[in-house]
């Protein structure tokens, strides 16, 4: 998550700059709101992790308060660690991390920014499939039980 926050700014700037030649009005509008856009993309990972971590800790019993606290903790820790890393290594942290240069490619930057959303969709589809399989399993067990019960009742009737 921390690495995602470190690279988010580079990726967002790359995508916005690539829009400048195609749609300058949109690029200008996005540039004036770059901090908000960076926050939204940085928050996407926090949201994904805050959904996954409580479900692993608590199972199916998710508490809204616990989910909020996990989300808040992840967000604060990410920003604190990001500031500590920047203070320790100087302002040029992107130069230390060679991966950041890959995000100057707008296509790779867009894929990078889409990753948490792709993960959210994947987790949602997986969860729905799992729920449907469980529902089908219960339906099959119920049908088997009723069929077995019917056979037992027929056997009793025949023996009487």
C-alpha positions in Angstrom: 0.0 0.0 0.0 2.8 2.4 0.8 4.5 1.7 -2.6 1.2 2.4 -4.2 1.0 5.8 -2.5 4.6 6.6 -3.5 3.8 5.9 -7.2 0.3 7.3 -7.4 1.4 10.9 -7.9 3.7 9.9 -10.8 1.0 7.8 -12.4 -1.7 10.5 -12.1 0.5 13.2 -13.5 1.5 11.0 -16.4 -2.1 10.2 -17.3 -3.2 13.9 -16.9 -0.3 15.1 -19.1 -1.1 12.5 -21.8 -4.7 13.9 -21.9 -3.3 17.4 -22.5 -2.7 16.8 -26.2 -6.0 15.0 -26.8 -8.4 16.9 -24.5 -6.7 20.0 -23.2 -9.8 21.3 -21.4 -10.2 18.1 -19.4 -6.4 18.0 -18.7 -6.5 21.6 -17.4 -9.5 20.8 -15.2 -7.8 17.7 -13.9 -4.5 19.5 -13.3 -6.3 22.0 -11.1 -7.6 19.2 -9.0 -4.5 16.9 -9.0 -4.3 16.6 -5.2 -7.9 15.4 -5.0 -7.3 12.9 -7.8 -4.2 11.6 -6.1 -6.1 11.2 -2.8 -8.9 9.3 -4.5 -6.5 6.9 -6.2 -4.5 6.5 -3.0 -7.7 5.9 -1.1 -8.8 3.2 -3.5 -6.1 0.8 -2.1 -7.0 1.8 1.4 -10.6 0.9 0.7 -9.8 -2.4 -0.8 -7.5 -3.4 2.1 -10.0 -2.1 4.6 -12.6 -4.4 3.1 -10.4 -7.4 3.0 -8.6 -7.1 6.3 -11.7 -6.9 8.6 -13.3 -9.8 6.7 -10.2 -11.9 7.4 -10.0 -10.8 11.0 -13.7 -11.0 11.8 -14.9 -13.5 9.2 -18.4 -12.7 8.0 -19.2 -10.6 11.1 -18.0 -7.2 9.9 -18.4 -4.2 12.2 -18.8 -0.8 10.6 -16.7 0.7 13.4 -13.9 -1.9 13.0 -13.9 -1.3 9.3 -13.7 2.4 9.8 -10.9 2.1 12.3 -8.9 -0.2 10.0 -9.4 2.2 7.1 -8.4 5.2 9.2 -5.3 3.4 10.5 -4.2 2.3 7.0 -4.7 5.8 5.6 -2.9 7.5 8.4 0.0 5.0 8.5 0.4 5.2 4.7 0.7 9.0 4.8 3.0 9.0 7.9 5.3 6.4 6.4 5.3 8.2 3.1 6.4 11.4 4.9 9.0 9.5 6.9 10.5 8.0 3.7 10.5 11.4 2.0 12.2 13.0 5.0 14.8 10.2 5.2 15.7 10.0 1.6 15.0 13.6 0.5 12.5 14.9 -2.0 13.8 12.8 -4.9 12.3 9.6 -3.6 11.0 8.7 -7.1 14.6 8.7 -8.3 15.5 6.0 -5.7 12.6 3.8 -6.7 13.3 3.0 -10.3 9.8 1.6 -10.8 8.4 5.2 -10.8 10.0 5.9 -14.2 7.8 3.2 -15.7 4.8 5.2 -14.7 5.8 8.0 -17.1 4.2 5.8 -19.8 0.5 6.8 -19.7 -0.7 3.3 -20.6 1.3 1.7 -17.7 0.2 4.5 -15.4 -3.5 4.0 -16.3 -3.2 0.2 -15.7 -1.4 1.0 -12.4 -4.2 3.3 -11.3 -6.8 0.8 -12.4 -5.4 -2.0 -10.3 -7.4 -1.4 -7.1 -10.6 -1.1 -9.1 -9.8 -4.3 -11.0 -9.1 -6.0 -7.7 -12.4 -4.7 -6.2 -14.4 -6.1 -9.2 -12.5 -9.4 -8.9 -13.2 -9.7 -5.2 -16.8 -8.8 -5.7 -17.3 -11.4 -8.5 -15.5 -14.0 -6.4 -17.7 -13.2 -3.4 -20.9 -13.5 -5.4 -19.8 -16.7 -7.0 -18.9 -18.1 -3.6 -22.3 -17.1 -2.2 -24.1 -18.6 -5.2 -22.1 -21.9 -4.8 -23.0 -22.0 -1.1 -26.7 -21.3 -1.9 -26.6 -24.1 -4.5 -25.0 -26.5 -2.0 -27.7 -25.8 0.6 -30.4 -26.3 -2.1 -28.8 -29.6 -3.1 -28.5 -30.7 0.5 -32.1 -29.8 1.2 -33.3 -31.6 -2.0 -31.2 -34.7 -1.0 -32.6 -34.7 2.5 -36.2 -34.4 1.3 -35.6 -37.2 -1.2 -34.1 -39.4 1.4 -36.9 -38.6 3.8 -39.4 -39.5 1.2 -37.7 -42.9 0.6 -37.7 -43.6 4.3 -41.4 -42.7 4.6 -42.2 -45.0 1.6 -40.3 -47.9 3.2 -42.2 -47.4 6.4 -45.5 -47.4 4.6 -44.6 -50.5 2.7 -43.5 -52.4 5.8 -46.8 -51.5 7.6 
